[in-house]
């Protein structure tokens, strides 16, 4: 369990401003007339106390209150250029930002939950005692903004007025961070007090890049104070470590869904997209995947884009599951983004009309961003990337080729720039969600798409995501478990989070005719894993449209499926028809058999891995182990009958349509 407002509030302890009267006096003494006038819009005593203490702790030379006007945004853009945090590119409204070459992802080894003695913390995370954190923040953050401008923005994580939208303060000395926030979140300066009154809480984020030197990176820290819903970030610039409206506040929202709204709300690492179905219907899909595992590609494959990274969900009074995107923009990985697989995003990246912040890509001799996997000719010969000057054929100290861009290079842009952007993204009622998907980088085990037999089995699909490590985390390698693609952002015990999943999706308040289906997706099966000698993928990016379309039909009962121990698989004829209709591509039965045969030993090994790993956790719901045991027993029986590889045709002779 986690209690709010327990233990000292670190920024208030260091800042020393303890009362509303003292905060008002402090602000009058430390703000110029313009800033003081702007702050009059924010009358909430708790918010004014946080702001006053942040100023007292960080000691900036001046304070800028961002009211969300175009003039204020232009000030932030100009300051980012003036400070050298961004540089202009020839394409209008495009800029480039470089992080230090040693900081190209989340610094998970230096990210901590500030904890009270009785707090339960995710076993996959780092914790730090509140007393130790207080002294470290005092040592590192007092005076950190001397010589700098402190910028303060008021935002909501979600459409204004939505019941699950989180009000949040973003306080930073980085113009790049505030510029990114303006593209990714809804400026709520005019509505902040009203939104806080509706929700009863707000988040606070305090960041400074410090001197932004490589030698300071070992001392970089990201602290998340769950009790006081405040984050601290210092000596770092990568947006995943600094724009704490994103994953820092996502963690607080996960806490809220687990410990305050269990069975009623969820906060997930999921895209939201709408799929056109027969008869003009739109079916809304959310889907979890670890960073770098295809969430943006999947979201863009939909016909109606809402979001590519995060989703907040609730059960509405009419028995439907509703979802909103906390963000209103994309902070997307660009590696392998190309015209074939991502045409709508490429339109924004390659043509005028969209504001884009690039990060860590190569800027070639003509000022054009270049990245690995863009599929364009001719390839660049030289330019500048996050390492410095680059030329084709360069090798590092170990003789390995130096890529043109980092695998975690990004683009930041507003969602409204996309041709398939849906106005439903701003509806405070959210979108009704009928399909939930879970996926990772699985090269050898699960088929491209399968549907859980019921909500409990669906929760287990999410709990058992396994993925190759990606470049989004500094120092991560190998293959790892990635529960719900959300584990890095679950502050409390995994058992508590899992229980909240079972309770939400199994809730009797969800109407039976509106209950979502839960499914697995896997785009990363290789030829090698299915008897070939190539590590190339069995499918293509554009196949995603078919998998999503089949799920859309399945959610409405339009297609039958093959009943298997791990869930329901599509029939060949349904997929063949969708491949032809949606992407005009032949789909040979041989490929279908390779993709949808069950490799029993691999699946059983995966079940055993999960059973053993979860067996080491505390308070894991017994239902997980029951489902895994049921599947294992049924798979073993199939192997006894058909051998280690069971084809779809084998399954259709023994299992009825479902």
RARA-V133844 format. One record per residue. N is the residue number from 0. RES is the residue in one small letter. SS is DSSP state (helix for helix, strand for strand, loop for the rest). PHI is phi as a letter, one per 40 degrees, with the letter a starting at -180 (NA if undefined). Layout:
BEGIN
n->N res->RES ss->SS phi->PHI
n->N res->RES ss->SS phi->PHI
END
This chain:
BEGIN
n->0 res->x ss->loop phi->NA
n->1 res->x ss->loop phi->b
n->2 res->x ss->loop phi->b
n->3 res->x ss->loop phi->c
n->4 res->x ss->loop phi->f
n->5 res->x ss->loop phi->b
n->6 res->x ss->loop phi->g
n->7 res->x ss->loop phi->c
n->8 res->x ss->loop phi->c
n->9 res->x ss->helix phi->d
n->10 res->x ss->helix phi->c
n->11 res->x ss->helix phi->c
n->12 res->x ss->helix phi->c
n->13 res->x ss->helix phi->c
n->14 res->x ss->helix phi->c
n->15 res->x ss->loop phi->g
n->16 res->x ss->loop phi->c
n->17 res->x ss->loop phi->b
n->18 res->x ss->loop phi->b
n->19 res->x ss->helix phi->c
n->20 res->x ss->helix phi->c
n->21 res->x ss->helix phi->c
n->22 res->x ss->helix phi->c
n->23 res->x ss->helix phi->c
n->24 res->x ss->helix phi->c
n->25 res->x ss->helix phi->c
n->26 res->x ss->helix phi->c
n->27 res->x ss->helix phi->c
n->28 res->x ss->helix phi->c
n->29 res->x ss->helix phi->b
n->30 res->x ss->loop phi->b
n->31 res->x ss->loop phi->c
n->32 res->x ss->helix phi->c
n->33 res->x ss->helix phi->c
n->34 res->x ss->helix phi->c
n->35 res->x ss->helix phi->c
n->36 res->x ss->helix phi->c
n->37 res->x ss->helix phi->c
n->38 res->x ss->helix phi->c
n->39 res->x ss->loop phi->c
n->40 res->x ss->loop phi->c
n->41 res->x ss->loop phi->b
n->42 res->x ss->loop phi->b
n->43 res->x ss->loop phi->c
n->44 res->x ss->helix phi->d
n->45 res->x ss->helix phi->c
n->46 res->x ss->helix phi->c
n->47 res->x ss->helix phi->c
n->48 res->x ss->helix phi->c
n->49 res->x ss->helix phi->c
n->50 res->x ss->helix phi->c
n->51 res->x ss->helix phi->c
n->52 res->x ss->helix phi->c
n->53 res->x ss->helix phi->c
n->54 res->x ss->helix phi->c
n->55 res->x ss->helix phi->c
n->56 res->x ss->helix phi->c
n->57 res->x ss->helix phi->c
n->58 res->x ss->loop phi->f
n->59 res->x ss->loop phi->c
n->60 res->x ss->loop phi->c
n->61 res->x ss->strand phi->a
n->62 res->x ss->strand phi->b
n->63 res->x ss->strand phi->b
n->64 res->x ss->strand phi->c
n->65 res->x ss->strand phi->c
n->66 res->x ss->loop phi->c
n->67 res->x ss->loop phi->g
n->68 res->x ss->loop phi->c
n->69 res->x ss->helix phi->c
n->70 res->x ss->helix phi->c
n->71 res->x ss->helix phi->c
n->72 res->x ss->helix phi->c
n->73 res->x ss->helix phi->c
n->74 res->x ss->helix phi->d
n->75 res->x ss->helix phi->c
n->76 res->x ss->helix phi->d
n->77 res->x ss->helix phi->c
n->78 res->x ss->helix phi->c
n->79 res->x ss->helix phi->c
n->80 res->x ss->helix phi->c
n->81 res->x ss->helix phi->c
n->82 res->x ss->helix phi->c
n->83 res->x ss->loop phi->g
n->84 res->x ss->loop phi->c
n->85 res->x ss->loop phi->b
n->86 res->x ss->strand phi->b
n->87 res->x ss->strand phi->c
n->88 res->x ss->loop phi->b
n->89 res->x ss->loop phi->d
n->90 res->x ss->loop phi->c
n->91 res->x ss->loop phi->d
n->92 res->x ss->loop phi->g
n->93 res->x ss->strand phi->b
n->94 res->x ss->strand phi->b
n->95 res->x ss->strand phi->b
n->96 res->x ss->strand phi->b
n->97 res->x ss->loop phi->b
n->98 res->x ss->loop phi->c
n->99 res->x ss->loop phi->d
n->100 res->x ss->loop phi->c
n->101 res->x ss->loop phi->c
n->102 res->x ss->loop phi->b
n->103 res->x ss->loop phi->b
n->104 res->x ss->loop phi->a
n->105 res->x ss->strand phi->c
n->106 res->x ss->loop phi->c
n->107 res->x ss->helix phi->c
n->108 res->x ss->helix phi->c
n->109 res->x ss->helix phi->b
n->110 res->x ss->strand phi->b
n->111 res->x ss->strand phi->b
n->112 res->x ss->strand phi->c
n->113 res->x ss->strand phi->c
n->114 res->x ss->strand phi->b
n->115 res->x ss->loop phi->c
n->116 res->x ss->loop phi->d
n->117 res->x ss->loop phi->c
n->118 res->x ss->loop phi->c
n->119 res->x ss->loop phi->c
n->120 res->x ss->loop phi->b
n->121 res->x ss->loop phi->d
n->122 res->x ss->loop phi->c
n->123 res->x ss->loop phi->c
n->124 res->x ss->loop phi->b
n->125 res->x ss->loop phi->b
n->126 res->x ss->strand phi->b
n->127 res->x ss->strand phi->a
n->128 res->x ss->strand phi->c
n->129 res->x ss->helix phi->d
n->130 res->x ss->helix phi->c
n->131 res->x ss->helix phi->c
n->132 res->x ss->helix phi->c
n->133 res->x ss->helix phi->d
n->134 res->x ss->helix phi->c
n->135 res->x ss->helix phi->c
n->136 res->x ss->helix phi->c
n->137 res->x ss->helix phi->c
n->138 res->x ss->helix phi->c
n->139 res->x ss->helix phi->c
n->140 res->x ss->helix phi->b
n->141 res->x ss->loop phi->c
n->142 res->x ss->loop phi->g
n->143 res->x ss->loop phi->c
n->144 res->x ss->loop phi->b
n->145 res->x ss->loop phi->c
n->146 res->x ss->loop phi->g
n->147 res->x ss->loop phi->b
n->148 res->x ss->strand phi->c
n->149 res->x ss->strand phi->c
n->150 res->x ss->strand phi->b
n->151 res->x ss->strand phi->b
n->152 res->x ss->strand phi->b
n->153 res->x ss->strand phi->b
n->154 res->x ss->strand phi->b
n->155 res->x ss->strand phi->b
n->156 res->x ss->strand phi->c
n->157 res->x ss->loop phi->h
n->158 res->x ss->loop phi->d
n->159 res->x ss->loop phi->c
n->160 res->x ss->loop phi->g
n->161 res->x ss->loop phi->c
n->162 res->x ss->loop phi->c
n->163 res->x ss->loop phi->b
n->164 res->x ss->loop phi->c
n->165 res->x ss->strand phi->c
n->166 res->x ss->strand phi->c
n->167 res->x ss->strand phi->a
n->168 res->x ss->strand phi->c
n->169 res->x ss->strand phi->b
n->170 res->x ss->strand phi->b
n->171 res->x ss->strand phi->a
n->172 res->x ss->loop phi->c
n->173 res->x ss->loop phi->c
n->174 res->x ss->helix phi->c
n->175 res->x ss->helix phi->c
n->176 res->x ss->helix phi->c
n->177 res->x ss->helix phi->c
n->178 res->x ss->helix phi->c
n->179 res->x ss->helix phi->c
n->180 res->x ss->helix phi->c
n->181 res->x ss->helix phi->c
n->182 res->x ss->helix phi->c
n->183 res->x ss->helix phi->b
n->184 res->x ss->loop phi->b
n->185 res->x ss->strand phi->c
n->186 res->x ss->strand phi->c
n->187 res->x ss->loop phi->b
n->188 res->x ss->helix phi->d
n->189 res->x ss->helix phi->c
n->190 res->x ss->helix phi->b
n->191 res->x ss->helix phi->c
n->192 res->x ss->helix phi->d
n->193 res->x ss->helix phi->c
n->194 res->x ss->helix phi->c
n->195 res->x ss->helix phi->c
n->196 res->x ss->helix phi->c
n->197 res->x ss->helix phi->c
n->198 res->x ss->helix phi->c
n->199 res->x ss->loop phi->g
n->200 res->x ss->loop phi->a
n->201 res->x ss->loop phi->a
n->202 res->x ss->strand phi->b
n->203 res->x ss->strand phi->b
n->204 res->x ss->strand phi->b
n->205 res->x ss->strand phi->b
n->206 res->x ss->strand phi->b
n->207 res->x ss->strand phi->a
n->208 res->x ss->loop phi->c
n->209 res->x ss->loop phi->g
n->210 res->x ss->loop phi->c
n->211 res->x ss->loop phi->f
n->212 res->x ss->loop phi->b
n->213 res->x ss->helix phi->d
n->214 res->x ss->helix phi->c
n->215 res->x ss->helix phi->c
n->216 res->x ss->helix phi->c
n->217 res->x ss->helix phi->d
n->218 res->x ss->helix phi->c
n->219 res->x ss->loop phi->c
n->220 res->x ss->strand phi->a
n->221 res->x ss->strand phi->b
n->222 res->x ss->strand phi->b
n->223 res->x ss->strand phi->b
n->224 res->x ss->strand phi->c
n->225 res->x ss->loop phi->c
n->226 res->x ss->loop phi->c
n->227 res->x ss->loop phi->b
n->228 res->x ss->loop phi->f
n->229 res->x ss->strand phi->b
n->230 res->x ss->strand phi->b
n->231 res->x ss->strand phi->b
n->232 res->x ss->strand phi->b
n->233 res->x ss->strand phi->a
n->234 res->x ss->loop phi->g
n->235 res->x ss->loop phi->a
n->236 res->x ss->loop phi->b
n->237 res->x ss->loop phi->d
n->238 res->x ss->helix phi->d
n->239 res->x ss->helix phi->c
n->240 res->x ss->helix phi->b
n->241 res->x ss->helix phi->b
n->242 res->x ss->loop phi->c
n->243 res->x ss->loop phi->c
n->244 res->x ss->loop phi->d
n->245 res->x ss->loop phi->c
n->246 res->x ss->helix phi->c
n->247 res->x ss->helix phi->c
n->248 res->x ss->helix phi->c
n->249 res->x ss->helix phi->d
n->250 res->x ss->helix phi->c
n->251 res->x ss->helix phi->c
n->252 res->x ss->helix phi->c
n->253 res->x ss->helix phi->c
n->254 res->x ss->helix phi->d
n->255 res->x ss->helix phi->c
n->256 res->x ss->helix phi->c
n->257 res->x ss->helix phi->c
n->258 res->x ss->helix phi->b
n->259 res->x ss->helix phi->b
n->260 res->x ss->loop phi->b
n->261 res->x ss->loop phi->c
n->262 res->x ss->loop phi->g
n->263 res->x ss->loop phi->b
n->264 res->x ss->strand phi->b
n->265 res->x ss->strand phi->b
n->266 res->x ss->strand phi->b
n->267 res->x ss->strand phi->b
n->268 res->x ss->loop phi->c
n->269 res->x ss->strand phi->b
n->270 res->x ss->strand phi->c
n->271 res->x ss->strand phi->b
n->272 res->x ss->strand phi->a
n->273 res->x ss->strand phi->b
n->274 res->x ss->strand phi->b
n->275 res->x ss->strand phi->c
n->276 res->x ss->loop phi->b
n->277 res->x ss->helix phi->d
n->278 res->x ss->helix phi->g
n->279 res->x ss->helix phi->g
n->280 res->x ss->loop phi->c
n->281 res->x ss->strand phi->b
n->282 res->x ss->strand phi->b
n->283 res->x ss->strand phi->c
n->284 res->x ss->strand phi->b
n->285 res->x ss->strand phi->b
n->286 res->x ss->strand phi->a
n->287 res->x ss->strand phi->c
n->288 res->x ss->strand phi->a
n->289 res->x ss->loop phi->d
n->290 res->x ss->loop phi->d
n->291 res->x ss->loop phi->g
n->292 res->x ss->loop phi->b
n->293 res->x ss->loop phi->h
n->294 res->x ss->helix phi->c
n->295 res->x ss->helix phi->c
n->296 res->x ss->helix phi->d
n->297 res->x ss->helix phi->c
n->298 res->x ss->helix phi->c
n->299 res->x ss->helix phi->c
n->300 res->x ss->helix phi->c
n->301 res->x ss->loop phi->c
n->302 res->x ss->loop phi->c
n->303 res->x ss->strand phi->b
n->304 res->x ss->strand phi->c
n->305 res->x ss->strand phi->b
n->306 res->x ss->strand phi->a
n->307 res->x ss->loop phi->b
n->308 res->x ss->loop phi->a
n->309 res->x ss->loop phi->b
n->310 res->x ss->strand phi->a
n->311 res->x ss->strand phi->b
n->312 res->x ss->strand phi->b
n->313 res->x ss->strand phi->a
n->314 res->x ss->strand phi->c
n->315 res->x ss->loop phi->c
n->316 res->x ss->loop phi->c
n->317 res->x ss->loop phi->c
n->318 res->x ss->loop phi->g
n->319 res->x ss->loop phi->c
n->320 res->x ss->strand phi->c
n->321 res->x ss->strand phi->b
n->322 res->x ss->strand phi->b
n->323 res->x ss->strand phi->b
n->324 res->x ss->loop phi->c
n->325 res->x ss->loop phi->d
n->326 res->x ss->loop phi->b
n->327 res->x ss->loop phi->b
n->328 res->x ss->strand phi->a
n->329 res->x ss->strand phi->b
n->330 res->x ss->strand phi->b
n->331 res->x ss->strand phi->b
n->332 res->x ss->strand phi->c
n->333 res->x ss->loop phi->b
n->334 res->x ss->loop phi->d
n->335 res->x ss->loop phi->g
n->336 res->x ss->loop phi->c
n->337 res->x ss->loop phi->a
n->338 res->x ss->loop phi->c
n->339 res->x ss->loop phi->c
n->340 res->x ss->loop phi->c
n->341 res->x ss->loop phi->b
n->342 res->x ss->helix phi->c
n->343 res->x ss->helix phi->c
n->344 res->x ss->helix phi->c
n->345 res->x ss->helix phi->c
n->346 res->x ss->helix phi->d
n->347 res->x ss->helix phi->c
n->348 res->x ss->helix phi->c
n->349 res->x ss->helix phi->b
n->350 res->x ss->loop phi->b
n->351 res->x ss->loop phi->c
n->352 res->x ss->loop phi->h
n->353 res->x ss->loop phi->b
n->354 res->x ss->loop phi->c
n->355 res->x ss->strand phi->b
n->356 res->x ss->strand phi->b
n->357 res->x ss->strand phi->c
n->358 res->x ss->strand phi->b
n->359 res->x ss->loop phi->g
n->360 res->x ss->loop phi->c
n->361 res->x ss->strand phi->c
n->362 res->x ss->strand phi->b
n->363 res->x ss->strand phi->c
n->364 res->x ss->loop phi->c
n->365 res->x ss->loop phi->c
n->366 res->x ss->loop phi->g
n->367 res->x ss->loop phi->b
n->368 res->x ss->strand phi->c
n->369 res->x ss->strand phi->b
n->370 res->x ss->loop phi->a
n->371 res->x ss->loop phi->c
n->372 res->x ss->loop phi->g
n->373 res->x ss->loop phi->c
n->374 res->x ss->loop phi->g
n->375 res->x ss->loop phi->b
n->376 res->x ss->loop phi->b
n->377 res->x ss->loop phi->c
n->378 res->x ss->loop phi->c
n->379 res->x ss->loop phi->c
n->380 res->x ss->loop phi->b
n->381 res->x ss->strand phi->a
n->382 res->x ss->strand phi->i
n->383 res->x ss->strand phi->b
n->384 res->x ss->strand phi->b
n->385 res->x ss->loop phi->c
n->386 res->x ss->loop phi->c
n->387 res->x ss->strand phi->h
n->388 res->x ss->strand phi->d
n->389 res->x ss->strand phi->b
n->390 res->x ss->strand phi->b
n->391 res->x ss->loop phi->d
n->392 res->x ss->loop phi->g
n->393 res->x ss->loop phi->c
n->394 res->x ss->strand phi->b
n->395 res->x ss->loop phi->c
n->396 res->x ss->loop phi->c
n->397 res->x ss->loop phi->c
n->398 res->x ss->loop phi->g
n->399 res->x ss->loop phi->c
n->400 res->x ss->strand phi->d
n->401 res->x ss->loop phi->c
n->402 res->x ss->loop phi->c
n->403 res->x ss->loop phi->c
n->404 res->x ss->loop phi->a
n->405 res->x ss->loop phi->c
n->406 res->x ss->loop phi->d
n->407 res->x ss->loop phi->b
n->408 res->x ss->loop phi->c
n->409 res->x ss->strand phi->b
n->410 res->x ss->strand phi->b
n->411 res->x ss->strand phi->b
n->412 res->x ss->strand phi->a
n->413 res->x ss->strand phi->c
n->414 res->x ss->helix phi->c
n->415 res->x ss->helix phi->c
n->416 res->x ss->helix phi->c
n->417 res->x ss->loop phi->c
n->418 res->x ss->loop phi->c
n->419 res->x ss->loop phi->b
n->420 res->x ss->strand phi->c
n->421 res->x ss->loop phi->b
n->422 res->x ss->helix phi->c
n->423 res->x ss->helix phi->c
n->424 res->x ss->helix phi->c
n->425 res->x ss->helix phi->b
n->426 res->x ss->loop phi->c
n->427 res->x ss->loop phi->c
n->428 res->x ss->loop phi->c
n->429 res->x ss->loop phi->g
n->430 res->x ss->strand phi->b
n->431 res->x ss->strand phi->c
n->432 res->x ss->strand phi->b
n->433 res->x ss->strand phi->b
n->434 res->x ss->strand phi->b
n->435 res->x ss->strand phi->b
n->436 res->x ss->strand phi->b
n->437 res->x ss->strand phi->b
n->438 res->x ss->strand phi->a
n->439 res->x ss->loop phi->a
n->440 res->x ss->loop phi->c
n->441 res->x ss->loop phi->b
n->442 res->x ss->loop phi->c
n->443 res->x ss->loop phi->a
n->444 res->x ss->loop phi->b
n->445 res->x ss->loop phi->c
n->446 res->x ss->loop phi->c
n->447 res->x ss->loop phi->c
n->448 res->x ss->strand phi->a
n->449 res->x ss->strand phi->a
n->450 res->x ss->strand phi->b
n->451 res->x ss->loop phi->c
n->452 res->x ss->loop phi->c
n->453 res->x ss->loop phi->a
n->454 res->x ss->helix phi->c
n->455 res->x ss->helix phi->c
n->456 res->x ss->helix phi->c
n->457 res->x ss->helix phi->c
n->458 res->x ss->helix phi->c
n->459 res->x ss->helix phi->c
n->460 res->x ss->helix phi->d
n->461 res->x ss->helix phi->c
n->462 res->x ss->helix phi->c
n->463 res->x ss->loop phi->b
n->464 res->x ss->loop phi->d
n->465 res->x ss->strand phi->b
n->466 res->x ss->strand phi->a
n->467 res->x ss->strand phi->c
n->468 res->x ss->loop phi->c
n->469 res->x ss->loop phi->b
n->470 res->x ss->loop phi->c
n->471 res->x ss->loop phi->c
n->472 res->x ss->strand phi->b
n->473 res->x ss->loop phi->c
n->474 res->x ss->loop phi->g
n->475 res->x ss->loop phi->c
n->476 res->x ss->loop phi->a
n->477 res->x ss->loop phi->g
n->478 res->x ss->strand phi->b
n->479 res->x ss->strand phi->a
n->480 res->x ss->strand phi->c
n->481 res->x ss->loop phi->b
n->482 res->x ss->helix phi->d
n->483 res->x ss->helix phi->f
n->484 res->x ss->helix phi->f
n->485 res->x ss->loop phi->b
n->486 res->x ss->helix phi->d
n->487 res->x ss->helix phi->c
n->488 res->x ss->helix phi->b
n->489 res->x ss->loop phi->c
n->490 res->x ss->loop phi->c
n->491 res->x ss->loop phi->c
n->492 res->x ss->loop phi->c
n->493 res->x ss->helix phi->d
n->494 res->x ss->helix phi->c
n->495 res->x ss->helix phi->c
n->496 res->x ss->helix phi->c
n->497 res->x ss->helix phi->c
n->498 res->x ss->helix phi->c
n->499 res->x ss->helix phi->c
n->500 res->x ss->helix phi->c
n->501 res->x ss->helix phi->d
n->502 res->x ss->helix phi->c
n->503 res->x ss->helix phi->c
n->504 res->x ss->helix phi->c
n->505 res->x ss->loop phi->c
n->506 res->x ss->loop phi->c
n->507 res->x ss->loop phi->c
n->508 res->x ss->loop phi->c
n->509 res->x ss->loop phi->c
n->510 res->x ss->loop phi->c
n->511 res->x ss->helix phi->d
n->512 res->x ss->helix phi->c
n->513 res->x ss->helix phi->b
n->514 res->x ss->loop phi->c
n->515 res->x ss->loop phi->c
n->516 res->x ss->strand phi->c
n->517 res->x ss->strand phi->b
n->518 res->x ss->strand phi->a
n->519 res->x ss->strand phi->b
n->520 res->x ss->strand phi->b
n->521 res->x ss->loop phi->a
n->522 res->x ss->loop phi->c
n->523 res->x ss->loop phi->b
n->524 res->x ss->loop phi->d
n->525 res->x ss->strand phi->b
n->526 res->x ss->loop phi->d
n->527 res->x ss->helix phi->d
n->528 res->x ss->helix phi->c
n->529 res->x ss->helix phi->b
n->530 res->x ss->loop phi->g
n->531 res->x ss->loop phi->c
n->532 res->x ss->loop phi->b
n->533 res->x ss->loop phi->b
n->534 res->x ss->loop phi->c
n->535 res->x ss->loop phi->c
n->536 res->x ss->strand phi->c
n->537 res->x ss->loop phi->c
n->538 res->x ss->loop phi->b
n->539 res->x ss->loop phi->b
n->540 res->x ss->helix phi->d
n->541 res->x ss->helix phi->c
n->542 res->x ss->helix phi->c
n->543 res->x ss->helix phi->d
n->544 res->x ss->helix phi->d
n->545 res->x ss->helix phi->c
n->546 res->x ss->helix phi->d
n->547 res->x ss->helix phi->c
n->548 res->x ss->helix phi->c
n->549 res->x ss->helix phi->c
n->550 res->x ss->helix phi->c
n->551 res->x ss->helix phi->c
n->552 res->x ss->helix phi->c
n->553 res->x ss->helix phi->c
n->554 res->x ss->helix phi->c
n->555 res->x ss->loop phi->b
n->556 res->x ss->loop phi->g
n->557 res->x ss->loop phi->c
n->558 res->x ss->loop phi->b
n->559 res->x ss->loop phi->c
n->560 res->x ss->loop phi->a
n->561 res->x ss->strand phi->c
n->562 res->x ss->strand phi->c
n->563 res->x ss->strand phi->b
n->564 res->x ss->loop phi->c
n->565 res->x ss->loop phi->c
n->566 res->x ss->strand phi->i
n->567 res->x ss->strand phi->c
n->568 res->x ss->strand phi->b
n->569 res->x ss->loop phi->c
n->570 res->x ss->loop phi->c
n->571 res->x ss->helix phi->d
n->572 res->x ss->helix phi->c
n->573 res->x ss->helix phi->c
n->574 res->x ss->helix phi->c
n->575 res->x ss->helix phi->d
n->576 res->x ss->helix phi->c
n->577 res->x ss->helix phi->c
n->578 res->x ss->helix phi->d
n->579 res->x ss->helix phi->c
n->580 res->x ss->helix phi->c
n->581 res->x ss->helix phi->c
n->582 res->x ss->helix phi->b
n->583 res->x ss->loop phi->f
n->584 res->x ss->loop phi->b
n->585 res->x ss->loop phi->c
n->586 res->x ss->loop phi->b
n->587 res->x ss->loop phi->c
n->588 res->x ss->helix phi->c
n->589 res->x ss->helix phi->d
n->590 res->x ss->helix phi->c
n->591 res->x ss->helix phi->d
n->592 res->x ss->helix phi->c
n->593 res->x ss->helix phi->c
n->594 res->x ss->helix phi->c
n->595 res->x ss->helix phi->b
n->596 res->x ss->loop phi->c
n->597 res->x ss->strand phi->c
n->598 res->x ss->strand phi->c
n->599 res->x ss->helix phi->d
n->600 res->x ss->helix phi->c
n->601 res->x ss->helix phi->c
n->602 res->x ss->helix phi->c
n->603 res->x ss->helix phi->c
n->604 res->x ss->helix phi->c
n->605 res->x ss->helix phi->c
n->606 res->x ss->helix phi->c
n->607 res->x ss->helix phi->c
n->608 res->x ss->helix phi->d
n->609 res->x ss->helix phi->c
n->610 res->x ss->helix phi->c
n->611 res->x ss->helix phi->c
n->612 res->x ss->helix phi->c
n->613 res->x ss->helix phi->c
n->614 res->x ss->helix phi->c
n->615 res->x ss->loop phi->c
n->616 res->x ss->loop phi->c
n->617 res->x ss->loop phi->c
n->618 res->x ss->loop phi->f
n->619 res->x ss->loop phi->c
n->620 res->x ss->loop phi->d
n->621 res->x ss->helix phi->c
n->622 res->x ss->helix phi->d
n->623 res->x ss->helix phi->d
n->624 res->x ss->helix phi->c
n->625 res->x ss->helix phi->c
n->626 res->x ss->helix phi->c
n->627 res->x ss->helix phi->c
n->628 res->x ss->helix phi->c
n->629 res->x ss->helix phi->d
n->630 res->x ss->helix phi->c
n->631 res->x ss->helix phi->c
n->632 res->x ss->helix phi->c
n->633 res->x ss->helix phi->c
n->634 res->x ss->helix phi->c
n->635 res->x ss->helix phi->c
n->636 res->x ss->helix phi->c
n->637 res->x ss->helix phi->c
n->638 res->x ss->helix phi->c
n->639 res->x ss->helix phi->d
n->640 res->x ss->helix phi->c
n->641 res->x ss->helix phi->b
n->642 res->x ss->loop phi->g
n->643 res->x ss->loop phi->c
n->644 res->x ss->strand phi->b
n->645 res->x ss->strand phi->b
n->646 res->x ss->loop phi->c
n->647 res->x ss->helix phi->d
n->648 res->x ss->helix phi->c
n->649 res->x ss->helix phi->d
n->650 res->x ss->helix phi->c
n->651 res->x ss->helix phi->c
n->652 res->x ss->helix phi->c
n->653 res->x ss->helix phi->b
n->654 res->x ss->loop phi->b
n->655 res->x ss->loop phi->c
n->656 res->x ss->strand phi->c
n->657 res->x ss->loop phi->b
END
